């Protein structure tokens, strides 16, 4: 059985995949990295958490004598925000302690937006992407956005994903002779559609990957990796028969049992407050259940009462806004995510479908004074005419859930992506987010009486280069609270007075200094 040092020499390209918020997985990756270093390997450390336009900042920090600590390198390299650095700081500290090169392995969001608009070739990437790879990326993006994106937007976002994979492959290729460890999301380290797919055949054979894939793309078939040595002694746990494992070394049973303590958590997610009583709706999936369902919590510490049931997950619901006579929830059929809306009497458990089949529906809000649901509907499969696909439209309707047959169509909106929304306190208008891509979105105001609409952000004459998301209304209905990255690389909380065209940031440091405020907790 080869030692860890032999493994490092024989497999110089090491990909450590991750689910970004999985603490147990980060701990396992750190152990693997420590084991490689203990065995004598001195690879470069490449991180998705650093954008390539900050490589010069990283190199300047590494050239200092003595070398800086991890925080002193992370901050000027643009890594202080956007990632949960307690997970990644230990890797940077080890790299500094052992004198390893640190490589930025990501494409900045500005470049990703350019790829989405102009394509891969226009930005120096390889446009020869197999259809199966593009379709797999687009499918995962659609699933990750709960079906709220249209296929064209998902395809453009898939281009950005491919650009990131191709750049990571360039980093791996350039560092392969020395050896390199890449920290990146699970999607980037997949051998079928991720960064390894863009390596030359020899380097791809040298990939040692700690990541599992449930649904590989059949073509192209990556070379079968040779047996990989375990980093720990047996006994080892065996993966389930339904799980395809690629290049994963045996998992020590003791380590599995230690990690399971993080997984056996029965989570609860707040869904909605009752409009009158001191109770709430909660989304919860018990350990023995097939899917998440909606529960009623009548008082703090009380037992949960199941309201919905079945094999289809239910995660979104809302009380009738005046007295809480019933709830409205969304549910798909047989996993199709073509959500229909239903009303449910919490006392009798009587369920009634309130939307028409053949479309995907979502609840956008309530006209509270009349208990009318504001519903957005998208066609599932528009018919083609003479081989051309028709333009997709989103229909906004007002529906009384107790008399759904009297639904009134308010307006038809162009395209899809009309999602996050809030009805004004006076029930006269609704602020709606229109998502154009992963990095660009608009805010529109729609009159709930006549359906007329106007765009609030970006204002007339402003470039469409930022994301804007509806948060809520001020109590007097004269302003909107939004989040946007228009003023920086990261989202900030802002207030938009409807009489003005430019929002004011509440969370930017300059605002705190200008107003003489102190940040909370300081």
Order of alpha helices (4+ residues) and beta strands (2+ residues): alpha-beta-alpha-beta-alpha-alpha-alpha-beta-alpha-alpha-alpha-beta-alpha-beta-beta-beta-alpha-beta-beta-beta-beta-beta-beta-beta-beta-beta-beta-beta-beta-beta-beta-beta-beta-beta-beta-beta-beta-beta-beta-alpha
